[in-house]
């Protein structure tokens, strides 16, 4: 584990290029808390650490689950994963997942004990934390993984949007504002867009392996239209929050990312096959991160 090659293997298995999605949700929730005068650096930092550990757990579990089920094969267009390449055994990956669960639990418990002031909040966030850990694993692991039944998009919206943004806000503000669900939904939809690119890219292999993602169910053409809906709807939700709640020009700073979103949407819509979509995964992650960061900066300035 101390050799450079082992470090590289585990860094790749953690899939650092996907981690900005976890960062974006915590930053958005914290920015709104800052705007309301309730920002806590310690709570935000612990929320960020917990979110990153959950994202890594999900990535390790996906590596394990897809390899065991044979979905990670030579026909898959995405980058080779650790187990697929034979660099990590199933037993070692299970141990890595257990270690990650322990670290996530420690970080999450510390966050709850510092942020929550009453027993109801403590119990509530303990339950949410356990659900988040279970959801990270059950996406591809087990006899009936929900990622193989077309429920991955909803899960991403919940955990990278509603829970990630609104939960982070609540932990710092101690209360919930219903309008926080507007940027929470917008952030979540952009994260769903990243998953959608992944599923569009591997639609043929997923279908052959029995992985019934939402894109497999709706087909490639509708999957591309669905991607445009995700991008445009996220902008609409950010706009509604700026219009109804912020009422400041700084609240519209996220609009600067609109040319990037439009360009990316056109590229996805007119892409010819999965191979053409391969470089667009990184582009979608950048679009999501830039849009969310611009929103967060606008909230701080407002």
C-alpha positions in Angstrom: 0.0 0.0 0.0 3.0 2.3 0.4 4.4 1.8 -3.1 3.6 4.5 -5.7 1.9 2.0 -7.9 -0.6 1.0 -5.1 -1.3 4.6 -4.3 -2.0 5.3 -8.0 -4.3 2.3 -8.2 -6.4 3.5 -5.2 -6.5 7.1 -6.3 -7.9 5.9 -9.7 -10.4 3.6 -7.9 -11.6 6.7 -5.9 -12.3 8.4 -9.3 -11.2 11.9 -8.2 -12.8 13.4 -11.4 -16.2 12.7 -10.0 -15.6 14.3 -6.6 -16.4 17.9 -7.6 -20.1 16.8 -7.5 -19.8 16.2 -3.8 -17.9 19.4 -3.3 -20.5 21.4 -5.3 -23.4 20.4 -3.1 -21.7 21.3 0.1 -20.5 24.6 -1.3 -24.0 25.6 -2.5 -25.6 24.7 0.8 -22.9 26.6 2.8 -23.1 29.6 0.5 -26.9 30.0 1.1 -26.2 29.6 4.9 -23.6 32.3 4.6 -26.1 34.6 2.8 -28.5 34.0 5.7 -25.7 34.8 8.2 -25.5 31.2 9.6 -22.2 30.0 8.1 -20.0 27.7 10.2 -16.6 26.8 8.8 -16.2 23.7 11.0 -19.6 22.3 10.1 -19.0 23.0 6.4 -15.6 21.3 6.5 -17.0 18.2 8.2 -19.9 18.1 5.8 -17.5 18.3 2.9 -15.3 15.5 4.3 -18.3 13.3 4.9 -19.7 13.9 1.4 -16.3 13.1 -0.2 -16.0 9.9 1.8 -19.6 8.9 0.7 -18.7 9.7 -2.9 -15.6 7.6 -2.7 -17.5 4.7 -1.1 -20.0 4.8 -3.9 -17.2 4.7 -6.5 -15.5 1.7 -4.8 -18.8 -0.1 -4.5 -19.6 0.6 -8.2 -16.1 -0.8 -9.1 -16.9 -3.9 -7.1 -20.6 -4.4 -8.1 -20.1 -3.9 -11.8 -17.0 -6.1 -11.9 -18.8 -9.0 -10.0 -21.8 -8.7 -12.3 -19.7 -8.7 -15.5 -20.9 -5.2 -16.6 -17.3 -4.0 -16.5 -16.0 -5.8 -19.6 -14.0 -5.2 -22.8 -17.1 -3.7 -24.5 -17.5 -0.9 -21.8 -16.3 2.4 -23.2 -15.5 4.1 -19.9 -12.0 4.0 -18.3 -10.9 0.7 -16.9 -11.6 0.3 -13.2 -9.4 -1.4 -10.5 -11.1 -4.8 -10.4 -11.8 -4.9 -14.1 -8.1 -4.5 -14.8 -7.2 -7.2 -12.3 -5.1 -4.8 -10.2 -7.4 -5.2 -7.1 -9.1 -8.4 -6.0 -12.7 -8.6 -4.8 -11.6 -9.4 -1.3 -9.3 -6.4 -1.2 -12.0 -4.1 -2.6 -14.4 -5.3 0.1 -11.8 -4.4 2.8 -11.3 -1.0 1.2 -15.1 -0.4 1.4 -15.2 -1.5 5.0 -12.4 1.0 5.9 -14.2 3.7 4.0 -17.5 3.0 5.8 -15.7 3.3 9.2 -14.1 6.6 8.2 -17.4 7.9 6.9 -19.2 6.9 10.1 -16.6 8.7 12.2 -16.8 11.9 10.1 -20.6 11.8 10.0 -21.0 11.2 13.7 -18.6 14.1 14.5 -20.6 16.3 12.2 -23.9 15.4 13.8 -22.6 15.9 17.3 -21.2 19.3 16.6 -24.0 20.6 14.4 -27.2 19.1 15.9 -28.6 20.8 19.1 -31.6 18.6 19.9 -32.3 14.8 20.0 -34.7 14.9 17.1 -32.1 16.3 14.8 -29.5 13.9 16.0 -31.8 10.9 15.3 -32.9 12.3 12.0 -29.4 12.8 10.6 -28.2 9.5 12.0 -31.0 7.8 9.9 -30.1 9.9 6.9 -26.4 9.1 7.3 -27.2 5.3 7.4 -29.4 5.7 4.4 -26.7 7.5 2.5 -24.1 4.8 3.3 -26.6 2.1 2.3 -27.5 3.9 -1.0 -23.8 4.3 -1.8 -23.3 0.5 -1.7 -26.7 -0.7 -3.0 -26.4 1.2 -6.3 -24.6 -1.8 -7.9 -24.0 -4.2 -5.1 -26.4 -7.0 -4.0 -29.0 -9.1 -5.7 -31.3 -6.2 -6.6 -29.1 -3.1 -7.0 -31.3 -0.1 -7.7 -28.8 1.3 -10.3 -29.7 -1.7 -12.5 -33.4 -0.9 -12.2 -33.3 2.7 -13.5 -33.4 4.4 -10.1 -29.9 5.9 -10.2 -31.0 9.3 -11.4 -33.4 9.8 -8.6 -30.8 8.7 -6.0 -28.3 11.2 -7.4 -30.9 14.0 -7.3 -31.7 13.1 -3.6 -28.2 12.8 -2.3 -26.3 15.3 -4.4 -29.1 17.8 -4.5 -31.8 17.7 -1.8 -29.8 16.1 1.0 -26.4 17.5 0.0 -27.5 21.2 -0.4 -30.5 21.4 1.9 -29.0 19.2 4.6 -25.8 21.3 4.6 -27.8 24.4 5.0 -29.9 23.0 7.8 -26.9 21.8 9.8 -25.6 25.4 9.8 -28.8 27.4 10.0 -30.7 25.1 12.3 -33.8 25.5 10.3 -35.1 24.9 6.8 -36.4 27.4 4.2 -38.6 25.8 1.6 -37.0 27.9 -1.1 -33.6 26.2 -0.4 -35.0 23.3 -2.4 -34.7 25.4 -5.6 -30.9 25.5 -5.7 -30.8 22.1 -4.1 -32.8 20.7 -7.0 -30.7 22.7 -9.6 -27.5 21.3 -8.1 -28.9 17.8 -8.1 -30.0 18.0 -11.7 -26.5 18.9 -12.8 -25.2 15.9 -10.9 -27.8 13.7 -12.7 -26.4 15.1 -15.9 -23.0 13.6 -15.2 -24.6 10.2 -14.5 -26.7 10.6 -17.7 -23.5 11.1 -19.8 -22.0 7.9 -18.2 -25.2 5.9 -19.0 -25.5 7.3 -22.5 -21.8 6.4 -23.2 -22.3 2.8 -22.1 -25.9 2.3 -23.1 -25.2 -0.7 -25.5 -23.0 -2.6 -23.0 -25.4 -1.9 -20.1 -28.4 -3.2 -22.2 -26.5 -6.3 -23.1 -25.6 -6.9 -19.4 -29.1 -6.4 -18.1 -28.3 -3.0 -16.5 -31.6 -1.2 -17.0 -30.6 2.4 -16.5 -33.1 5.1 -17.2 -31.3 5.8 -20.5 -31.5 2.1 -21.5 -35.3 2.2 -20.8 -35.9 5.4 -22.8 -33.4 4.8 -25.6 -30.4 6.9 -26.8 -32.4 9.6 -28.7 -34.7 10.3 -25.8 -31.7 10.1 -23.5 -30.1 13.0 -25.3 -33.3 15.0 -25.1 -33.5 14.2 -21.4 -30.0 15.6 -21.0 -31.1 18.9 -22.4 -34.0 18.9 -20.0 -31.6 18.3 -17.1 -29.4 21.3 -18.1 -32.2 23.7 -18.9 -34.3 22.8 -15.8 -31.3 23.3 -13.5 -30.9 26.9 -14.9 -34.6 27.5 -14.4 -34.4 26.4 -10.7 -31.4 28.6 -10.0 -33.2 31.5 -11.8 -36.3 31.1 -9.7 -34.3 31.2 -6.5 -32.5 34.4 -7.7 -35.8 36.0 -8.6 -37.9 35.0 -5.5 -35.3 35.0 -2.8 -32.0 36.8 -3.6 -33.3 39.8 -5.5 -29.8 41.0 -6.2 -27.8 41.0 -9.5 -25.2 38.9 -7.8 -27.7 36.2 -7.5 -27.6 35.8 -11.2 -23.9 35.3 -11.5 -24.5 31.6 -12.4 -25.8 32.8 -15.8 -22.1 33.3 -16.9 -22.0 29.5 -17.2 -24.9 29.4 -19.7 -22.7 29.5 -22.9 -20.8 26.4 -21.5 -24.0 24.6 -20.8 -25.4 25.4 -24.2 -22.3 24.3 -26.0 -22.1 21.1 -24.0 -25.8 20.4 -24.6 -25.5 20.7 -28.3 -22.5 18.4 -28.4 -24.3 15.7 -26.5 -27.5 16.1 -28.6 -25.6 15.8 -31.9 -23.2 13.1 -30.7 -23.3 10.0 -32.9 -22.4 7.2 -30.5 -21.0 6.2 -27.2 -17.4 6.8 -28.3 -18.2 10.4 -29.2 -19.5 10.9 -25.6 -16.4 9.7 -23.8 -14.7 13.2 -23.5 -18.0 14.8 -22.6 -18.1 13.2 -19.1 -15.3 15.5 -17.9 -16.9 18.5 -19.7 -20.2 17.9 -17.8 -18.4 17.7 -14.5 -16.7 21.0 -15.2 -20.0 22.6 -16.3 -21.7 21.4 -13.1 -18.8 22.6 -10.9 -18.5 26.0 -12.6 -22.3 26.7 -12.5 -22.5 25.8 -8.8 -19.4 27.8 -7.9 -20.7 30.8 -9.7 -24.0 30.5 -7.8 -22.1 30.1 -4.5 -19.9 33.2 -5.2 -23.0 35.2 -6.2 -24.7 34.2 -2.9 -21.6 35.3 -0.8 -21.4 38.6 -2.7 -25.2 39.2 -2.3 
